[in-house]
Amino acid sequence: MSETASRLRGKDLLGIADLDVSEINLILDTAEAMKEVASRPIKKVPTLRGKTVINLFFEPSTRTRTSFEIAEKRLSADTLNIAIAMSSVVKGETLIDTALNLEAIAPAIMVVRHASSGACHLLARTCRAGIVNAGDGTHEHPTQGLLDAFTIRERKGRIAGLKIAIVGDLLHSRVFRSNILLLTKLGADIWACGPPTLMPPGLDRLGVHATTRVDEAVDGADAIMMLRIQLERMQGGFFPSLREYFTVFGMTPERVRLAKPDAIIMHPGPMNRGVEIASEVADGPASVILDQVTNGVAVRMAVLYLLAGGGENEVAA
Amino acid sequence: MPIVMDADRVSRSLTRIAHEIVEHNLGVDHVALVGVRTRGVPIARRLASLLLTITGREVPGGALDITLYRDDLMKHAVGPQPIVRRTEIPFSLDDRHIVLVDDVLFTGRTIRAALDALIDFGRPRTIQLVVLVDRGHRELPIKADYVGKNLPTSLAETVRVRLAETDGIDEVSIERAEGDQA
């Protein structure tokens, strides 16, 4: 159960689906060592000196991009942020051309976010640089899944055997997808909950309990993970109103009381207060939402370190 | 596989070094021990307990992982990245005499990395170096202040340090590097 790989097999991190348990353990263990760097007076190590990392964001992001950028800077990489408005990009050829042009600058790694599921896979096949998926469409957001697992492990000492409730917009959430893949691999018992209109089919095949009753999902849980209602991805009425959503699915102090007394409350951010989560819960003592942000930097440092080595992804220039 | 230090020899060397540390620093005020992972850490712990016996004073201790400071990290054409382990230095380095502890001094590159790492934690008054074995072949201008044993070796040989805490036995031996250590 607790075996640890000595390396990641691929040059890229495209999704949790490609990782086995020993690789996940390697990333989480490395992140523990990386977290210590943030407690030093000089929060920087020379590890990736002389390496270039390009953050290529085809979708707006503040939190994830900032987190990657800090991780890169703490490892002494040279970073370049490129934000490309969706409207200016025609999918397919242009995406590849953009990446090939950037690759001519000889980056070691490109961190890519794109609105289309699978965009990172396409780039990974084309580019010699390592590709890190920072969120592709509704597909995966592997570093978010890893930082969530890191936070649970840090607080609970383990992941296997824990009951974890995930509540919210399951249909549009790449965070949800990465999390269920990761947490079930590590042996957690996942209870997914949301309105039927936001529930993807086939959850039982992934080993996930699906329910539309929040109380059932939260009952006796060790961790409660709230997902954001992604209004920008919704075309059509998935539920009558935000107020009704909060009444039926919002995480209130009363609902939290159904979970274990030491249960932790998580949210990948940005939060819609009063929609999926009550402010008393978000700011309460059980909340680890800000720890997730801190841990995100350590996990991303670990991923960059593990992918930048080996030299296979070095572009000879 | 000649054994060059047995448990007795290791123990006597560390006792002597502990006395030298006290003598050199005129006591252990402001002295702290930092072991380089992996085997520098148990050696530093033993020195701390010896210093406690000699002076009656607790000397703070820490563990340093130098992986992120290595100069050969990105040099390997293939092969895994070295595993990064936790650095734990639960005290301020500022104005202290830091005694850095490692098992073998060879090229000096590990110590170079350790010095860079330490400087990122603060500004020590001095940094002094303890090694159990100095085997020569330096590639950098680095020298130990306290040496358990000077051990002339050839580059074809490997010095193997085993400690009770990590390997079940205290022993230093020389082995041929070319794989025929039967």
Interface residues (C-beta under 8 A of the other chain):
Chain A: S6 R7 L26 D29 T30 E32 A33 M34 E36 V37 R40 P41 I42 K44 V45 P46 T47 L48 G50 K51 L75 A302 Y305 L306 A308 G309 G310 G311 E312 E314
Chain B: D65 T67 L68 Y69 L73 M74 K75 H76 A77 V78 G79 P80 Q81 I83 V84 R85 R86 T87 E88 D116 A117 D120 F121 G122
